[in-house]
């Protein structure tokens, strides 16, 4: 512990400067304009892995953005840890809400402010620096492989095929990653469950062009009005989703399981204050922790149509659109849910409009066991650094590739997140506490030691 603390203190400035170089590359995977930056970021990761001490690192092509693969095999008889991370980031809109430039890291109040500071460049870099320490001090106790991809924010549409084609290369005993959060800065946690995702775009169309609202209003359907009513009908007054068959495969937790889940520290008053909301809402009969962890949801992530410029323009738009996100729980199949949604949405449309539904992307949910060597090693490492046993958490977020790893590679993943709910990932002013970054390096370093020890038993 003292050795790693000394090493971190000695190299902290260098660590941050290297991370900042990575952050400065605007690797927005959803934007075609940033295609060149994706390769640039991959090359930056390749350079960092080589500097950290891998035996080899290479940029490998997929049908989309490239994957960065690296490995250090010290003894083929020893366990293999596969480190996963992603170098792509979310768009920065609305830009005018940022207090500093999104891709120019700035330190304020002990936090790094920039897009990717937390999700996931900062958190992934933790693993590179822990690995570097173990290599430099010749204390690496097992083999290590790195898989850093560039499409996680798109639900990793091309990674499954790449994994299928590289099964032998990716053979490992456990996968570790940091792309999740802690309860708070003093309460570590291990994410043992993730929700799946089904994400669709809908279009409602009436006339073949925008129409004068005086000459045609009252005679021709307004797509925005229709879309608003259709969306409103998708949930009932109790917050339940009204799509036939939606809840068919949802597993209900026992009273004891729900009680254990709600032991996680949570202060409703502080929660509302942090978000500046008058009150919470959601599915009736469930706590906030349950609503965001073990229950499925349906949300409109974007809606548009008609005229939204300055002043007045009296038109009935020809089309209206919305993006719909459904977070799913384990056992719900994202493709099946997308099909149920499409059938239902088209069935509730009035005859005066035409409806299109486009399935953009999705992924399965995931549950990990607390009995595995990987989980136990992570738990012990976190407890050593933070002085308390980590809380198991069912996250409301989705990392679709985790279920892909289990299905294709047959490997379980351990999610040790060091982010905080206040880090504003996916939002303006994303940030990551420097203290969490540095402590994360300590934790991951210890993880290797405990995992190797447990695998000997």
KOLDRENLO-511153 format. One line per 2 residues: for each residue x, z, y of C-alpha. Coordinates in pm, whole numbers, plus 50000, padded with zeros to 5 digits. Layout:
N
X/Z/Y; ...
% end
This chain:
457
50000/50000/50000; 50274/50094/50248
50463/49775/50169; 50163/49556/50243
50082/49753/50559; 50440/49708/50682
50434/49338/50601; 50104/49288/50786
50226/49476/51092; 50549/49278/51099
50375/48940/51062; 50042/48996/51241
50121/48771/51537; 50236/48490/51309
49927/48528/51089; 49699/48494/51390
49887/48197/51536; 49867/48013/51203
49497/48091/51177; 49441/47970/51535
49606/47636/51452; 49354/47598/51170
49060/47698/51389; 49155/47452/51665
49072/47160/51434; 48700/47081/51490
48617/47023/51123; 48239/46984/51155
48133/46835/50822; 47785/46731/50935
47921/46501/51206; 48049/46152/51123
48245/46162/51448; 48461/46442/51306
48563/46260/50988; 48929/46232/51091
48939/46602/51171; 48830/46684/50816
49143/46524/50675; 49355/46684/50947
49219/47026/50853; 49278/46961/50483
49641/46874/50562; 49675/47194/50763
49552/47393/50463; 49792/47208/50234
50079/47301/50466; 49972/47666/50473
49947/47693/50096; 50293/47545/50050
50434/47788/50308; 50259/48077/50130
50438/47995/49805; 50234/47775/49574
50428/47565/49324; 50226/47262/49423
49951/47170/49666; 49767/46844/49705
49475/46685/49883; 49234/46544/49628
48959/46297/49709; 48590/46347/49637
48299/46118/49715; 48288/46301/50048
48544/46515/50228; 48866/46595/50041
48945/46910/49845; 49271/47101/49889
49407/47225/49558; 49708/47451/49508
49848/47661/49225; 50120/47899/49122
50158/47948/48749; 50410/48225/48679
50324/48274/48311; 50066/48082/48111
49987/48395/47911; 49874/48585/48222
49519/48579/48369; 49426/48311/48622
49251/48384/48951; 49085/48090/49128
49050/48139/49503; 48765/47947/49669
48716/47880/50038; 48594/47607/50272
48750/47450/50579; 48439/47286/50723
48236/47455/50996; 47893/47436/51154
47817/47240/51475; 47868/47434/51800
47540/47356/51978; 47422/47483/52219
47767/47459/52376; 47661/47611/52710
47592/47946/52539; 47955/47992/52439
48155/48228/52661; 48478/48049/52566
48563/47713/52416; 48437/47697/52053
48761/47551/51916; 49005/47738/52137
49035/48086/51981; 49017/48372/52228
49069/48741/52157; 48825/48977/52329
48756/49340/52239; 48964/49315/51925
48775/49011/51795; 48863/48645/51749
48599/48427/51918; 48579/48068/51791
48384/47847/51552; 48517/47918/51203
48675/48250/51304; 48467/48417/51033
48293/48136/50844; 48512/48054/50671
48858/47985/50810; 48930/48346/50902
48801/48487/50577; 48968/48223/50359
49297/48276/50540; 49292/48639/50424
49355/48513/50071; 49643/48288/50176
49821/48578/50346; 49764/48824/50059
49903/48563/49820; 50199/48505/50053
50288/48875/50046; 50274/48893/49666
50494/48584/49629; 50749/48689/49891
50784/49037/49737; 50785/48898/49380
50490/49122/49286; 50231/48857/49197
50084/48988/48867; 49888/48681/48756
49850/48307/48802; 49667/48182/49110
49483/47860/49192; 49330/47762/49527
49028/47540/49583; 48951/47483/49952
48669/47234/50011; 48524/47058/50314
48149/47035/50255; 48018/47390/50200
47808/47376/50516; 47635/47072/50362
47570/47264/50036; 47874/47104/49869
47700/46780/49759; 48013/46624/49605
48190/46926/49462; 47992/46947/49136
48108/46601/49031; 48465/46679/49132
48459/47003/48932; 48317/46818/48633
48607/46573/48651; 48866/46850/48691
48752/47118/48446; 49095/47157/48289
49265/47190/48624; 49022/47462/48733
49036/47679/48422; 49043/48045/48530
48931/48394/48435; 48757/48473/48764
48680/48315/49101; 48725/48522/49418
48610/48432/49766; 48536/48581/50105
48243/48401/50263; 47999/48692/50290
47963/49011/50494; 48013/49387/50478
47740/49644/50549; 47930/49754/50860
48293/49790/50968; 48332/50117/50777
48111/50041/50475; 48252/49783/50234
48024/49586/50004; 48037/49334/49723
47779/49059/49726; 47637/49054/49374
47350/48815/49443; 47276/48508/49656
46959/48324/49735; 46929/47956/49658
46823/47693/49910; 46589/47399/49938
46620/47214/50269; 46391/46928/50366
46296/46712/50662; 45936/46608/50724
45789/46332/50938; 45429/46296/51053
45335/45956/51196; 45015/45819/51351
45022/45505/51568; 45288/45235/51572
45403/45339/51920; 45368/45618/52176
45023/45604/52340; 44877/45688/52680
44728/46037/52642; 44434/45949/52869
44337/45617/52711; 44388/45730/52349
44369/46109/52359; 44081/46236/52145
44064/45917/51941; 44410/45895/51780
44580/46183/51602; 44864/46356/51784
45143/46401/51523; 45278/46711/51696
44938/46882/51685; 44893/46785/51321
45244/46894/51222; 45200/47231/51395
44878/47296/51203; 45031/47188/50874
45332/47415/50921; 45112/47707/51024
44913/47670/50702; 45220/47705/50479
45213/48087/50498; 44928/48336/50503
44868/48646/50715; 45064/48859/50465
45373/48641/50493; 45332/48479/50151
45402/48109/50099; 45090/47912/50009
45245/47642/49790; 45094/47634/49444
45348/47739/49181; 45603/47858/49440
45628/48212/49299; 45601/48115/48931
45963/48193/48839; 46027/48473/49089
46144/48782/48900; 45998/49108/49029
46244/49395/49043; 46146/49727/48888
46074/50026/49116; 46413/50173/49017
46594/49848/49100; 46423/49830/49438
46510/50194/49506; 46878/50128/49427
46880/49820/49651; 46740/50018/49944
47020/50275/49926; 47230/50040/50137
47274/50182/50490; 47012/50038/50723
46884/50157/51060; 46570/49973/51169
46595/50089/51530; 46955/49962/51561
46862/49641/51379; 46589/49561/51633
46811/49661/51924; 47098/49439/51807
46865/49139/51786; 46664/49233/52098
46333/49198/51913; 46020/49410/51971
45948/49441/51599; 46020/49297/51256
45791/49077/51048; 45786/48928/50701
45621/48943/50361; 45389/49241/50335
45489/49518/50096; 45867/49472/50121
46142/49635/50326; 46374/49437/50552
46654/49465/50295; 46420/49330/50024
46282/49052/50244; 46632/48922/50312
46773/48972/49964; 46525/48948/49677
46229/48755/49821; 46201/48380/49890
46124/48253/50239; 46010/47946/50428
46130/47878/50782; 46120/47592/51031
46480/47535/51144; 46400/47258/51390
46098/47073/51527; 46080/46778/51763
45870/46489/51891; 45727/46345/52210
45864/46384/52560; 46077/46688/52647
46253/46568/52961; 46209/46681/53319
45868/46635/53477; 45557/46491/53312
45506/46197/53082; 45150/46170/52955
45198/46027/52609; 45079/46094/52256
45396/46055/52048; 45391/45827/51747
45593/46069/51534; 45680/46436/51497
45951/46587/51279; 46060/46922/51143
46336/47062/50926; 46219/47315/50667
46445/47570/50498; 46332/47761/50190
46559/48039/50068; 46507/48090/49697
46578/48374/49455; 46747/48346/49113
46533/48161/48854; 46375/47937/49119
46496/47579/49075; 46569/47418/49411
46478/47067/49292; 46150/47189/49147
46068/47377/49468; 46144/47066/49677
45902/46867/49461; 45633/47136/49488
45676/47141/49865; 45652/46763/49898
45337/46742/49686; 45174/47028/49874
45271/46904/50219; 45133/46558/50155
44814/46702/50008; 44731/46902/50322
44785/46609/50560; 44469/46466/50719
44393/46100/50652; 44463/46010/51014
44841/46042/50969; 45118/45930/50733
45366/46184/50598; 45723/46147/50471
45932/46423/50311; 46308/46388/50269
46507/46628/50051; 46832/46690/50243
47010/46935/50014; 46974/47248/49803
47135/47486/49558; 47064/47756/49303
47070/48133/49349; 47321/48359/49176
47355/48709/49029; 47684/48875/48922
47742/49167/48685; 47898/49492/48806
48053/49545/48462; 48304/49257/48476
48679/49314/48530; 48662/49108/48849
48387/49321/49001; 48557/49645/48898
48891/49532/49042; 48725/49435/49371
48540/49768/49383; 48858/49971/49328
49054/49769/49584; 48785/49812/49850
48754/50183/49776; 49131/50231/49813
49141/50063/50154; 48812/50189/50302
48796/50528/50136; 48449/50477/49994
48287/50296/49704; 48153/49952/49805
47778/49896/49810; 47641/49617/49587
47438/49377/49801; 47191/49096/49737
47265/48857/50022; 46996/48651/50188
47243/48368/50238; 47321/48077/50007
47651/47947/49874; 47530/47676/49642
47871/47609/49490; 47877/47957/49329
47605/47864/49083; 47778/47527/49036
48096/47705/48928; 47903/47908/48674
47714/47607/48536; 48005/47362/48517
48315/47579/48482; 48157/47878/48310
48331/48117/48551; 48177/48411/48739
48256/48462/49108; 48336/48783/49295
48233/48778/49661; 48435/49019/49874
48320/48953/50227; 48483/49104/50536
48250/48962/50800; 47988/49158/50992
47628/49075/51077; 47736/49079/51443
47989/48798/51387; 47729/48537/51489
47821/48284/51221; 47643/47949/51270
47565/48059/51628; 47734/48042/51967
48015/48297/52014; 48102/48328/51647
48365/48600/51608; 48568/48795/51355
48721/49143/51409; 49099/49132/51377
49090/49468/51200; 48864/49322/50929
49099/49028/50888; 49401/49255/50840
49224/49503/50612; 49100/49212/50407
49460/49116/50333; 49523/49469/50202
49213/49458/49980; 49288/49119/49827
49647/49222/49757; 49524/49525/49560
49260/49317/49383; 49529/49117/49204
49700/49433/49081; 49381/49594/48949
49248/49272/48798; 49572/49210/48609
49568/49571/48483; 49208/49548/48365
49269/49219/48186; 49545/49386/47982
49297/49632/47831
% end
